Amino acid sequence: MKTFDGIQNREKFPLILCILFLISSIVFNSTYGAQNIEISYDDSILATVNVHRILAQMNLVQASLSKGDMSGAFDHAYISHSIILPSIKDKFGEIDQKSTERLESLLIDLPIMIKSNIQSSQIESKVTQIVTILNNINSDILNPNISNYNSIMASTITILLNDTSKFYQLSNIGNSKNPFNQLDYENAIGMVNISQKLYNNISKIFSNSKQLELESFFGDLKNSLSQKSDPQSISQLITAIQTNIVEGGNESNLQSDNALRIYFENIKYLLSKTIGSITEDSDYTTAEKYATTAYLDNFEYIESPLGKLEPNLKGSIEKMMREELRELIKNKQQPQIIVLVNNISNSLSQAANLLNINYENINVNDSSTQSVPTIKNVQLKNLSNIKELSKGFGTYNGIRKGFGESSDSDKTDVRTDIDNIRIKLVDLLKQYKEAKYDNALALSRSAYLDNYEGIEIPLRPINSDFTLDMEIKFAELRNLIQQNQPYAKIEAKVVEIRSGLDESERMVTGTGVLAPSIAFSTSFSIIFREGLESALIIGAMITYLEASRNAHYKKHVYLGIVISIIGTVITWFVAQFVIDITGASKELIEAIAGISAVVVLFWVSFWILNKVETKKWIEFVKAKVWQATTSGSVMVFTMLSFFTVYREGFETVLFYQAMLSFAKNMEFLVILGLILGLAVIVSIVFIMKKFGKKLPLRILFGLTMGIGAYMSIAFIGNAIREFQEVGYISTTHLFGIIPRLELNLATMTGIHPTLETAIAQLILLSVYVVGSLYILFIQPRKKKLVESSRKSMAHLKDGEKQ
């Protein structure tokens, strides 16, 4: 990590420091401006927290200046400008654009002034200007007279105290293995001071006894910080303050999200049932169902709002509930399960406090009359709330990554998880078809929990909204299964998920190295082959016309070429239009395009194979031109050149439609191969015309036939796989037998680890081998034998006549 000039004898800024502030730059659905525009509750908390984070740093800048600690002043000024402001600048700008621009300018100048050793009075003047702007922005956000003012302030205090705990841990107090970090220690103190100042603004909402209690806690917290007590003691005091703030706020009608409270209630109830199933009945199967429901159908809806405020806590709870608890239950480790559930409950209590919910007051006693009704109705089969899940769109604000920017281990893990999901989806459809709905539901849950959630970790930084969309698709699948919907609906949702799995793999793994090379070379080969064939026929026609003194027909040949090119372009757009209006699934269209390309390639390859001999090729062209000249009609030449070129153009359209459907994220290379292929053909024609050179037709035709065979084998593999994706052909996975290639490489070669694709490719390859052997060796030998026998018969007849 980077260190900065002016920071001497200090630790490098830890990465978690950046993460701590960057978590707040969240994109919300509501919008607002500087005047008379309502600000949402969540946005108000977000902006208020970051205003006071910067104010805390300004206080620390002034404290450092008063001590003559210019290095410390620079550090705190730098944090304000480079870490906090970027995460909230856009939101501030929506509130007051001019003030935000001025604030940014001042925060840029401040560390420069400190580093330049300008007089402290000038620096303090700059700090005063910053504080004034921040207070003005805060006034635009909050009005003490609004109904949820106390709620927003209480939430802000809770989050800032959470910052205190993190900074104190980062300062390495009591950690002999790492050096003490003064900067983070000062940040912890600064956050406590600003939190207490905010508390004083709302202290009147609390009872006198509660005020005394909170003041005592704040005093104890400050004393513990000054004495550098152990982090656990600091954390306990912070939790005590947060709990009292939430309780006091609830007494004053502090806003809390009742919808979220229901999920907390359900989780608490289900965790208690999990423990009961194990300790009372030793029923680990039911316990696992309770634990899975607690996470999958309840905590999933808490993740988004909790992640905005405390992503590390969210991640910790998620791991404990999704992985660790279920693993312990599977292994029937009762003592460890009880300890872990207790840890989960403590973490859930912290999460509830952040969301203004008192977790400790939730009563989960089945016989209690005070329990929320939804608790008693919790079942092992809960329908996922798609509307709640959809609220997570656009809220991710973690580290961003580009396409394919994942580690090699992540790429390997993602491929493994996707393979496991595919196996489970095949089994799921089988189980559902046999009316084994519980088994199908268990498989759908396992596919998501045990596999796709692992994919989400590297995928979310690349495309968070796509990740959430896939999560919703899995939730919709579970809902359909629990509602016993028709098999066709289940299969349609599985098809959607399969398509999303391919896209997930592409995003994480990228295009690779070999696949782009194949995409480029295949594209080049297609246009080179089709263009070369057209160029040779047209060239032979022009040469024959010139040699036979019929050059006046050439312009009609050129006219046919122009019309054919226009026709090819029109064909491309018509094909695209037909595809768009068919309404068929993308996978089915790709499968049909692939099969069509295979049929044409197969026919063309053997047609070319029959023309390998140069003599045969010349005879073929001469015959066509002779027919045209003997007819004497100029339209014959136009039509001959038109059909010669358009036939190749039509084939090219078909091949490129098929190829572009498989070469995902490599379209540029396909187009580049097309352009360069055309350039090479034009160059060859020019050289042949200019210097009268002849091409080695036998070699070229043999090469193009081989390329056509390769392409058709690749297309048939991809087409069969697409038919499998839509359920038209069954799938028999052969993982571990057939190589599992990276997805883009697999689509460029057509090699997929299933029995059906392998059989189709082997059959086609066998036909090519047998057909080539027959045309190249057996057929010529037969012809020689026939000619030899004819000659022998002719000699015999001649002998008889003599």
C-alpha positions in Angstrom: 0.0 0.0 0.0 1.0 3.5 -0.6 2.7 5.8 1.9 2.5 9.6 1.6 5.1 12.3 1.9 4.7 14.1 5.2 3.7 10.9 7.1 6.8 10.0 9.0 7.4 7.1 11.4 3.8 5.9 10.9 2.1 2.8 9.7 1.0 2.6 6.1 -2.7 3.4 5.7 -4.4 0.0 6.1 -6.7 -1.1 3.3 -9.5 -1.6 5.7 -9.4 2.1 6.4 -10.4 2.8 2.9 -13.1 0.1 3.0 -14.5 1.6 6.2 -15.5 4.8 4.4 -16.1 3.5 0.9 -18.9 1.3 2.2 -21.0 4.5 2.6 -21.0 5.5 -1.1 -24.2 3.6 -2.0 -26.4 4.3 -5.0 -30.0 4.8 -3.7 -33.1 4.9 -5.8 -34.3 8.3 -4.4 -33.0 11.6 -5.7 -32.9 15.0 -4.2 -31.4 18.4 -4.7 -30.5 21.5 -2.7 -33.9 23.0 -2.4 -37.3 21.7 -1.4 -36.6 18.1 -2.4 -37.5 15.4 0.1 -34.5 13.2 1.2 -35.1 9.6 1.9 -34.5 8.2 5.3 -31.6 6.0 4.2 -30.0 8.8 2.3 -30.3 11.1 5.3 -28.4 8.7 7.5 -25.8 8.1 4.8 -25.1 11.8 4.3 -25.2 12.7 8.0 -22.8 10.0 8.9 -20.2 11.2 6.3 -20.7 14.8 7.2 -19.7 14.0 10.8 -16.9 11.7 9.8 -15.3 14.7 8.0 -16.1 17.0 11.0 -14.4 14.5 13.3 -11.3 14.6 11.0 -11.3 18.4 11.1 -11.4 18.4 14.9 -8.4 16.0 14.8 -6.6 18.4 12.4 -7.1 21.2 14.8 -6.0 19.1 17.7 -2.8 18.1 15.9 -2.0 21.7 15.0 -2.4 22.8 18.6 0.2 20.2 19.5 2.5 21.2 16.7 2.0 17.7 15.1 2.0 18.7 11.4 2.4 15.1 10.3 -0.8 14.1 12.2 -2.6 17.1 10.8 -1.7 16.1 7.3 -2.9 12.5 7.8 -6.3 13.6 9.0 -6.7 16.2 6.3 -5.7 13.5 3.7 -8.3 11.1 5.0 -11.1 13.7 4.6 -10.2 14.5 1.0 -9.0 11.2 -0.4 -11.1 8.6 1.5 -14.3 10.0 2.9 -15.3 12.7 0.4 -15.1 10.5 -2.8 -17.5 8.0 -1.2 -20.2 10.7 -0.6 -19.4 13.5 -3.1 -22.2 12.6 -5.5 -24.8 12.6 -2.7 -23.6 15.9 -1.4 -23.7 17.3 -4.9 -27.4 16.4 -5.2 -28.1 18.3 -2.0 -26.0 21.4 -2.9 -23.7 21.2 -5.9 -22.0 24.6 -5.4 -21.2 23.9 -1.7 -19.9 20.4 -2.6 -17.6 21.8 -5.2 -16.3 24.4 -2.8 -15.9 21.8 -0.1 -13.9 19.6 -2.4 -11.6 22.5 -3.4 -11.0 23.4 0.3 -10.2 19.7 1.2 -7.7 19.5 -1.7 -6.0 22.7 -0.5 -5.8 21.7 3.2 -3.2 18.9 3.1 -1.2 20.9 0.6 -1.1 23.9 3.0 -0.2 21.7 5.9 2.6 20.1 4.0 3.9 23.5 2.8 4.3 24.6 6.5 2.0 27.6 6.1 1.2 29.4 9.3 -1.3 27.6 11.5 -3.6 30.5 11.6 -4.2 30.3 7.8 -4.7 26.5 8.1 -7.2 27.0 10.9 -9.0 29.5 8.8 -9.3 26.9 6.0 -10.6 24.4 8.5 -13.2 26.9 9.7 -14.5 27.4 6.2 -14.7 23.6 5.7 -16.7 23.2 9.0 -19.1 26.0 8.0 -19.8 24.3 4.6 -20.4 20.9 6.3 -22.8 22.5 8.8 -24.7 24.1 6.0 -25.0 20.8 4.1 -26.0 19.1 7.4 -28.8 21.7 7.8 -30.0 21.0 4.3 -30.2 17.3 5.2 -31.7 17.6 8.7 -34.2 19.8 10.3 -34.7 19.2 14.1 -38.4 19.6 13.6 -38.9 16.7 11.1 -40.5 13.6 12.6 -37.6 11.2 12.1 -34.8 13.6 13.2 -34.1 11.7 16.4 -34.1 8.4 14.5 -31.6 9.6 12.0 -29.3 11.0 14.7 -29.5 7.8 16.7 -28.6 5.7 13.7 -25.7 8.1 12.9 -24.4 7.7 16.5 -24.6 4.0 16.2 -22.6 3.9 13.0 -20.0 6.3 14.2 -19.5 4.3 17.4 -19.0 1.3 15.2 -16.2 3.3 13.4 -14.7 3.8 16.9 -14.5 0.1 17.5 -12.9 -0.6 14.2 -10.3 2.2 14.5 -9.4 1.0 18.0 -8.8 -2.5 16.8 -6.7 -1.2 13.9 -4.6 0.8 16.4 -3.3 -2.6 17.6 -3.8 -1.8 21.3 -2.8 -4.9 23.3 -1.4 -6.6 20.2 2.3 -7.3 20.8 2.8 -8.7 17.3 2.0 -5.5 15.5 3.2 -1.9 16.3 0.9 0.7 17.8 -0.8 2.8 15.2 -1.3 6.4 16.5 -3.4 7.6 13.6 -6.1 5.0 14.1 -6.0 5.5 17.8 -6.7 9.3 17.2 -9.5 8.4 14.8 -11.1 6.3 17.5 -11.0 9.1 20.0 -12.3 11.6 17.3 -15.3 9.3 16.5 -16.3 9.0 20.2 -16.1 12.8 20.6 -18.3 13.5 17.6 -20.8 10.7 18.7 -21.2 12.3 22.1 -21.7 15.7 20.6 -24.6 14.2 18.5 -26.0 12.5 21.5 -26.2 15.8 23.3 -28.4 17.1 20.5 -31.0 14.4 21.2 -30.4 13.6 24.9 -33.8 15.2 25.9 -35.7 12.3 24.3 -34.3 10.0 27.0 -35.5 9.7 30.5 -33.4 11.3 33.2 -32.2 7.9 34.4 -31.3 6.9 30.9 -29.4 10.2 30.3 -27.4 9.6 33.4 -26.7 6.0 32.3 -25.6 7.1 28.8 -23.4 9.9 30.1 -21.8 7.4 32.4 -21.1 5.0 29.5 -19.6 7.8 27.4 -17.4 8.8 30.3 -16.3 5.3 30.9 -15.6 4.9 27.1 -13.4 8.0 27.0 -11.5 6.9 30.1 -10.9 3.4 28.7 -9.7 4.9 25.4 -7.3 7.2 27.2 -6.0 4.3 29.4 -5.7 2.2 26.2 -7.8 -0.7 27.7 -8.2 -3.9 25.8 -10.4 -3.9 22.7 -13.0 -6.2 24.2 -13.7 -3.7 27.0 -14.1 -0.9 24.5 -16.4 -3.0 22.4 -18.6 -3.9 25.3 -19.0 -0.2 26.3 -19.8 0.7 22.7 -22.4 -2.0 22.5 -24.0 -0.8 25.8 -24.3 2.7 24.4 -25.7 1.5 21.1 -28.3 -0.6 22.8 -29.4 2.2 25.1 -29.6 4.6 22.1 -31.9 2.2 20.3 -34.0 1.5 23.3 -34.4 5.1 24.1 -35.2 5.9 20.5 -37.9 3.2 20.5 -39.5 4.9 23.5 -39.5 8.1 21.5 -41.1 6.5 18.4 -37.7 6.1 16.8 -38.2 4.8 13.2 -37.4 1.2 12.7 -38.1 -1.1 9.8 -41.0 -3.4 10.8 -40.4 -5.5 7.7 -36.8 -6.1 8.8 -37.9 -6.8 12.4 -40.1 -9.7 11.2 -37.0 -11.3 9.6 -35.0 -10.9 12.8 -37.9 -12.5 14.7 -38.1 -15.4 12.3 -34.3 -16.0 12.4 -34.3 -15.9 16.2 -37.2 -18.4 16.3 -35.7 -20.7 13.7 -32.3 -20.8 15.4 -34.0 -21.7 18.7 -35.9 -24.5 16.8 -32.6 -25.6 15.3 -31.1 -26.0 18.8 -34.3 -27.7 20.0 -34.3 -30.2 17.2 -30.7 -31.2 18.1 -30.7 -31.2 21.9 -34.2 -32.6 22.4 -34.8 -34.9 19.4 -31.4 -35.4 17.9 -33.1 -34.7 14.6 -30.3 -33.2 12.6 -32.2 -33.4 9.3 -34.9 -31.1 10.6 -32.3 -28.9 12.3 -30.6 -28.4 8.9 -33.9 -27.3 7.3 -34.6 -24.8 10.1 -31.0 -23.4 9.8 -31.3 -23.2 6.0 -34.7 -21.4 6.2 -33.3 -19.0 8.7 -30.6 -17.9 6.3 -32.1 -18.4 2.9 -35.6 -17.1 3.5 -34.9 -14.5 6.1 -31.3 -13.3 6.5 -31.1 -12.8 2.7 -33.5 -9.8 3.1 -31.4 -8.2 5.9 -28.2 -8.4 3.8 -28.8 -5.4 1.6 -29.7 -2.8 4.3 -27.1 -4.2 6.7 -24.4 -4.2 3.9 -24.9 -0.5 3.5 -24.0 0.2 7.1 -21.7 -2.7 8.0 -20.6 -5.0 5.2 -18.0 -6.8 7.4 -20.6 -7.7 9.9 -23.0 -8.8 7.2 -20.3 -11.0 5.7 -19.4 -12.5 9.0 -23.0 -13.5 9.8 -23.5 -14.8 6.3 -20.5 -17.1 6.6 -21.6 -18.4 10.0 -25.1 -19.1 8.9 -24.6 -20.3 5.3 -21.4 -22.3 5.7 -20.3 -23.0 9.2 -23.6 -23.8 10.9 -24.9 -26.1 8.1 -21.5 -27.9 8.0 -21.6 -28.5 11.8 -25.2 -29.8 11.5 -24.2 -32.2 8.7 -21.3 -33.5 10.9 -23.6 -33.7 13.9 -21.3 -31.7 16.2 -23.7 -30.7 18.9 -21.4 -28.7 21.3 -19.9 -26.7 18.5 -23.4 -26.0 17.1 -24.6 -24.5 20.3 -21.5 -22.3 20.6 -21.8 -21.1 17.0 -25.6 -20.3 17.3 -24.7 -18.2 20.4 -22.1 -16.3 18.3 -24.6 -15.8 15.5 -27.1 -14.4 18.0 -24.6 -11.9 19.3 -23.8 -10.8 15.8 -27.5 -10.5 14.9 -28.0 -8.4 18.0 -25.3 -6.0 16.7 -26.9 -6.0 13.3 -30.3 -5.3 14.7 -29.0 -2.3 16.7 -27.6 -0.8 13.6 -31.0 -1.1 12.0 -32.8 0.3 15.0 -34.3 -3.0 16.1 -33.9 -4.4 19.7 -33.0 -8.0 19.1 -32.9 -8.8 22.8 -36.6 -7.9 23.3 -37.8 -10.4 20.6 -39.7 -13.2 22.3 -39.5 -16.5 20.5 -41.5 -18.6 23.1 -44.1 -20.5 21.1 -46.6 -20.2 24.0 -46.0 -16.4 24.4 -48.9 -14.2 23.6 -46.6 -11.3 22.8 -44.8 -13.0 19.9 -45.4 -11.5 16.5 -47.9 -13.7 14.6 -45.5 -14.3 11.8 -43.2 -16.1 14.1 -45.7 -18.8 14.9 -46.4 -19.2 11.2 -42.8 -19.8 10.2 -42.6 -23.0 8.2 -39.7 -25.0 6.7 -41.1 -23.9 3.3 -41.2 -20.2 2.9 -41.8 -18.4 -0.4 -39.0 -16.0 -1.1 -40.0 -12.3 -1.2 -38.8 -11.3 -4.6 -39.9 -7.7 -4.1 -37.6 -7.4 -1.1 -34.7 -9.0 -2.9 -35.1 -6.6 -5.8 -34.4 -3.7 -3.4 -30.8 -4.6 -3.6 -30.4 -3.5 -7.2 -27.9 -0.6 -7.5 -26.9 -0.7 -3.9 -23.5 -2.4 -4.1 -20.6 -0.1 -3.3 -17.7 -2.4 -2.7 -14.5 -2.9 -4.6 -15.1 -2.9 -8.4 -13.4 -5.3 -10.8 -13.3 -5.6 -14.6 -14.4 -8.4 -16.8 -12.3 -11.5 -16.0 -10.3 -9.8 -13.2 -10.4 -12.7 -10.8 -7.6 -14.9 -9.4 -6.8 -18.2 -11.0 -8.1 -20.0 -7.9 -11.4 -18.1 -8.1 -11.8 -19.0 -11.7 -11.2 -22.7 -11.0 -13.6 -22.7 -8.1 -16.3 -21.0 -10.2 -16.0 -23.6 -12.9 -16.3 -26.4 -10.3 -19.3 -24.7 -8.7 -21.0 -24.3 -12.1 -20.4 -27.9 -13.0 -22.0 -29.0 -9.6 -25.0 -26.7 -10.2 -25.5 -28.2 -13.6 -25.5 -31.7 -12.2 -28.0 -30.7 -9.5 -30.3 -29.0 -12.0 -30.5 -32.1 -14.1 -31.3 -34.2 -11.0 -33.8 -31.5 -9.9 -35.8 -31.8 -13.1 -35.8 -35.5 -12.8 -36.9 -35.5 -9.2 -39.7 -32.9 -9.9 -40.9 -34.9 -12.9 -41.3 -37.9 -10.6 -43.3 -35.7 -8.1 -40.5 -35.9 -5.5 -41.0 -32.2 -4.7 -39.1 -32.1 -1.4 -36.0 -33.6 -3.1 -36.3 -31.1 -5.9 -36.6 -28.2 -3.3 -33.6 -29.5 -1.4 -31.5 -29.6 -4.6 -32.6 -26.1 -5.6 -31.5 -24.8 -2.2 -28.2 -26.7 -2.3 -27.4 -25.5 -5.8 -27.7 -21.9 -4.5 -26.3 -22.2 -1.0 -23.5 -24.6 -1.6 -22.5 -23.5 -5.0 -23.8 -20.3 -6.5 -23.2 -18.2 -3.3 -19.5 -19.2 -3.7 -19.7 -17.8 -7.3 -21.2 -14.6 -6.0 -18.0 -13.6 -4.1 -15.8 -13.0 -7.2 -18.8 -12.2 -9.4 -20.4 -9.4 -7.4 -17.5 -6.9 -7.8 -17.7 -7.4 -11.6 -21.4 -7.0 -12.0 -23.4 -6.7 -8.7 -26.8 -6.3 -10.4 -26.4 -9.4 -12.5 -25.4 -11.3 -9.4 -28.6 -10.2 -7.7 -30.6 -11.1 -10.8 -29.2 -14.6 -10.6 -30.0 -14.8 -6.9 -33.6 -13.8 -7.7 -33.8 -16.5 -10.4 -32.8 -19.1 -7.9 -35.4 -17.7 -5.4 -38.1 -17.8 -8.1 -37.2 -21.5 -8.8 -37.6 -22.3 -5.2 -41.0 -20.5 -5.1 -42.2 -22.4 -8.2 -41.2 -25.8 -6.7 -42.9 -25.0 -3.4 -46.1 -24.0 -5.2 -46.0 -27.3 -7.2 -46.2 -25.4 -10.5 -46.3 -27.3 -13.8 -43.1 -29.0 -14.9 -42.9 -26.7 -17.9 -42.5 -23.6 -15.7 -39.8 -25.3 -13.6 -37.9 -26.3 -16.7 -38.2 -22.8 -18.2 -36.7 -21.3 -15.0 -33.9 -23.9 -15.1 -33.2 -22.8 -18.7 -32.9 -19.2 -17.5 -30.5 -20.2 -14.7 -28.4 -22.3 -17.1 -28.0 -19.3 -19.4 -27.0 -17.2 -16.4 -24.4 -19.7 -15.3 -22.6 -19.4 -18.7 -22.6 -15.6 -18.3 -21.4 -15.9 -14.7 -18.5 -18.0 -15.9 -17.6 -15.6 -18.7 -17.6 -12.6 -16.3 -15.3 -14.3 -13.8 -13.0 -16.1 -16.1 -12.8 -13.6 -19.0 -12.0 -14.7 -22.5 -8.7 -16.4 -21.8 -5.8 -16.5 -24.3 -6.5 -19.4 -26.6 -10.2 -18.8 -27.2 -9.7 -15.3 -28.7 -7.0 -16.7 -31.0 -9.4 -19.3 -32.2 -12.2 -16.8 -32.7 -10.0 -14.6 -34.8 -8.5 -17.4 -36.9 -11.9 -19.0 -37.4 -13.4 -15.7 -38.5 -10.5 -15.1 -40.9 -10.9 -18.6 -42.3 -14.6 -18.3 -42.9 -14.4 -15.1 -45.0 -11.1 -16.2 -46.6 -12.7 -19.5 -47.7 -15.9 -18.1 -48.9 -14.3 -15.0 -50.5 -11.5 -17.0 -52.2 -14.0 -19.3 -53.8 -16.0 -16.4 -55.2 -12.8 -14.6 -56.3 -11.5 -17.7 -58.1 -14.8 -18.2 -60.0 -15.2 -14.6 -60.9 -11.5 -14.4 -61.9 -11.8 -17.4 -64.1 -14.9 -15.9 -65.7 -13.1 -12.6 -66.5 -10.0 -14.4 -67.8 -12.1 -16.7 -70.1 -14.0 -13.7 -71.4 -10.8 -11.8 -72.2 -9.2 -14.8 -73.8 -12.4 -15.5 -75.9 -12.6 -11.8 -77.0 -15.9 -11.3 -75.0 -14.5 -8.6 -72.7 -17.6 -6.5 -73.3 -19.5 -8.8 -71.0 -17.2 -8.0 -68.0 -19.3 -5.0 -66.9 -22.3 -7.3 -66.6 -20.3 -9.6 -64.4 -19.3 -6.6 -62.2 -23.0 -5.6 -62.0 -23.9 -9.0 -60.7 -21.1 -8.7 -58.0 -22.5 -5.4 -56.8 -26.0 -6.7 -56.6 -24.9 -9.8 -54.7 -23.0 -7.7 -52.1 -26.1 -5.6 -51.5 -28.2 -8.8 -51.3 -25.8 -10.2 -48.7 -26.1 -7.1 -46.5 -29.9 -7.2 -46.8 -29.8 -11.0 -45.9 -27.9 -10.2 -42.8 -30.4 -7.7 -41.5 -33.4 -9.9 -42.6 -31.9 -12.8 -40.7 -31.4 -10.6 -37.6 -35.0 -9.3 -37.9 -36.4 -12.8 -38.2 -34.5 -14.0 -35.2 -35.8 -11.0 -33.2 -39.5 -11.5 -34.0 -39.5 -15.3 -33.7 -39.9 -15.1 -29.9 -37.8 -18.3 -29.6 -35.3 -18.5 -26.8 -31.7 -17.4 -27.4 -30.5 -21.0 -26.8 -32.9 -22.5 -29.4 -32.0 -19.9 -32.0 -28.3 -20.6 -31.5 -28.9 -24.3 -31.8 -30.9 -24.0 -35.0 -28.3 -21.6 -36.5 -25.5 -24.1 -35.5 -27.3 -27.0 -37.1 -28.0 -25.0 -40.3 -24.3 -24.0 -40.5 -23.3 -27.6 -40.1 -25.5 -28.8 -43.0 -24.1 -26.1 -45.3 -20.5 -26.6 -44.2 -20.9 -30.4 -44.8 -22.3 -29.9 -48.3 -19.8 -27.2 -49.3 -16.8 -29.2 -47.9 -17.6 -32.2 -50.0 -18.4 -30.0 -53.0 -14.9 -28.5 -52.7 -13.4 -31.9 -52.1 -14.8 -33.0 -55.5 -13.1 -30.0 -57.1 -9.6 -30.5 -55.6 -8.1 -31.5 -58.9 -7.1 -28.3 -60.8 -8.1 -29.8 -64.0 -11.6 -30.5 -62.7 -11.9 -27.0 -61.3 -10.9 -25.3 -64.7 -13.4 -27.6 -66.5 -16.1 -26.6 -64.1 -15.5 -22.8 -64.6 -15.2 -23.1 -68.3 -18.4 -25.0 -68.6 -20.3 -22.3 -66.7 -18.8 -19.4 -68.8 -19.3 -21.3 -72.0 -23.0 -21.8 -71.2 -23.3 -18.0 -70.6 -21.5 -17.0 -73.8 -23.4 -19.3 -76.0 -26.7 -18.0 -74.7 -25.7 -14.4 -75.8 -27.9 -12.8 -73.1 -26.2 -10.2 -70.9 -28.5 -11.2 -68.0 -26.9 -14.6 -68.0 -23.5 -13.1 -67.0 -25.1 -10.8 -64.4 -27.1 -13.7 -62.9 -24.1 -16.1 -63.0 -21.8 -13.6 -61.2 -24.7 -12.7 -58.8 -25.4 -16.3 -57.8 -21.7 -17.1 -57.6 -21.0 -14.4 -55.1 -24.4 -14.4 -53.3 -24.2 -18.1 -52.6 -21.0 -17.5 -50.7 -22.5 -14.4 -49.1 -25.5 -16.3 -47.9 -23.2 -19.0 -46.4 -21.1 -16.3 -44.8 -24.1 -14.7 -43.2 -25.2 -18.1 -41.8 -21.7 -18.9 -40.5 -21.2 -15.6 -38.9 -24.6 -15.6 -37.3 -23.7 -19.0 -35.8 -20.2 -17.9 -34.8 -21.2 -14.6 -33.1 -23.8 -16.5 -31.0 -20.9 -18.6 -29.6 -18.0 -16.1 -29.5 -19.4 -14.1 -26.6 -17.3 -11.1 -25.6 -15.0 -11.8 -28.6 -17.1 -10.0 -31.2 -14.3 -7.5 -31.9 -11.9 -10.3 -32.8 -14.5 -11.9 -35.1 -15.0 -8.6 -36.9 -11.2 -8.1 -37.1 -10.8 -11.5 -38.6 -13.5 -10.6 -41.2 -11.8 -7.4 -42.2 -8.3 -8.9 -42.5 -9.7 -11.9 -44.4 -11.3 -9.5 -46.9 -8.0 -7.6 -47.2 -6.0 -10.7 -47.9 -8.5 -11.8 -50.6 -8.3 -8.4 -52.3 -4.5 -8.6 -52.2 -4.5 -12.1 -53.7 -6.8 -11.0 -56.5 -4.6 -8.0 -57.2 -1.4 -10.1 -57.3 -3.0 -12.7 -59.6 -4.2 -9.9 -61.9 -1.0 -7.9 -61.9 1.6 -10.6 -62.1 -0.4 -13.5 -63.6 0.4 -15.8 -60.7 -1.6 -18.9 -60.2 -2.7 -20.3 -56.8 -2.0 -23.8 -55.6 -5.7 -24.8 -55.8 -5.2 -28.3 -54.6 -3.6 -27.1 -51.4 -6.0 -24.3 -50.8 -9.1 -26.4 -51.4 -7.7 -29.1 -49.2 -7.0 -26.5 -46.5 -10.5 -24.9 -46.7 -12.1 -28.3 -46.6 -10.2 -29.1 -43.4 -11.3 -25.8 -41.9 -14.9 -26.4 -42.9 -14.7 -29.8 -41.2 -13.3 -28.3 -38.0 -16.0 -25.6 -38.0 -18.8 -28.0 -38.6 -17.6 -30.3 -35.7 -17.4 -27.3 -33.4 -20.8 -26.0 -34.5 -22.5 -29.4 -34.0 -21.1 -29.7 -30.4 -22.4 -26.2 -29.5 -25.7 -26.8 -31.2 -26.3 -30.1 -29.3 -25.4 -28.3 -26.0 -27.9 -25.5 -26.7 -30.6 -28.1 -27.4 -29.6 -29.6 -24.0 -29.9 -26.2 -22.4 -33.5 -25.8 -23.5 -34.4 -29.4 -22.6 -34.8 -30.8 -26.1 -32.0 -33.3 -25.6 -31.2 -35.1 -22.4 -27.9 -34.3 -20.7 -25.4 -36.9 -19.5 -22.5 -35.2 -17.9 -19.0 -36.7 -18.3 -17.0 -34.5 -16.0 -13.6 -36.1 -15.4 -13.8 -38.1 -18.6 -14.0 -35.4 -21.2 -11.8 -32.3 -20.5 -13.7 -29.4 -18.9 -12.4 -26.5 -21.0 -12.8 -22.8 -20.0 -16.2 -21.8 -21.4 -15.1 -19.6 -24.3 -12.6 -22.2 -25.4 -15.3 -24.8 -25.2 -17.6 -22.8 -27.4 -14.9 -22.1 -29.9 -14.0 -25.9 -30.2 -17.5 -27.3 -29.4 -16.0 -29.6 -26.8 -18.3 -30.0 -23.9 -18.2 -32.7 -21.2 -21.5 -34.4 -22.1 -22.1 -37.8 -23.7 -24.5 -36.4 -26.3 -22.2 -33.7 -27.7 -19.3 -36.2 -27.8 -21.4 -38.7 -29.8 -22.6 -36.1 -32.3 -19.1 -34.9 -32.9 -17.6 -38.4 -33.3 -20.3 -39.3 -35.8 -19.7 -36.2 -37.9 -15.9 -36.7 -37.7 -16.3 -40.3 -38.8 -18.4 -39.2 -41.8 -15.8 -36.6 -42.8 -13.0 -39.2 -42.5 -14.8 -41.8 -44.5 -16.1 -39.3 -47.1 -12.6 -37.9 -47.6 -11.0 -41.3 -48.0 -13.7 -42.2 -50.5 -13.4 -39.1 -52.6 -9.6 -38.7 -52.4 -8.5 -42.3 -52.7 -11.2 -44.9 -53.4 -13.2 -42.9 -56.0 -10.0 -42.0 -58.1 -8.8 -45.6 -57.9 -12.2 -46.8 -59.2 -12.1 -44.3 -62.0 -8.6 -45.4 -63.0 -9.7 -49.0 -63.0 -12.7 -48.1 -65.1 -10.5 -46.1 -67.6 -7.9 -48.9 -67.6 -10.6 -51.5 -68.4 -12.0 -49.3 -71.1 -8.6 -48.9 -72.7 -8.1 -52.6 -72.5 -11.5 -53.2 -74.2 -10.6 -50.7 -76.9 -7.3 -52.4 -77.6 -9.1 -55.7 -77.8 -11.6 -54.3 -80.3 -8.8 -52.8 -82.3 -7.0 -56.1 -82.4 -10.1 -58.0 -83.5 -10.6 -55.5 -86.4 -7.0 -56.0 -87.5 
